Amino acid sequence: MILQYLLAPLAAPVTGIIWISKQILDRAEGNLSDKEVLQKELLALQLAFDLGDVEEEDFEEQEEELLLAIQAIEDEEAAAAAED
């Protein structure tokens, strides 16, 4: 316990870098998984339409919603990249 407090000033930079890296990774994975999920939903919708399980009107509405959501994520990614 005492050793932990003695080593804290030496370990703080490493601990901080690890924490920041984990935060960046968590956010990146969250964005990718959202985009990935939407792309999979779009693929499933296309398959359902091709099999005749979804009417054309419903397909077009859902497809537009999914494409707009994917575009919004891509715009956010582009804006974040432009800031760096």
Steps between C-alpha positions, in 0.01 A plus 500: 500500500775745591697392195204590280502856634876529460488384138189704407695808380718281281213296361259792446611586145470137388166458675371819339607395152337160544176665617496746207571220253214294641261796473595559136465132417159478670369797304641372172348157553167658588492698177608209290253266658213747443594537136558128465161419654325740263678348201396152611141618542511644150630174361230302684235740369627456144491122540146511640392717207664266250319205657168686485457530876493881490281717278678748273355805675610373844838409359558847357402671827720278716787515253493880501502510883794263519698681231443835672617354832812355337569834330464684832761272660735549205455878524585487872812295424605746229448795734702331774780425253499861379542624857819298539 
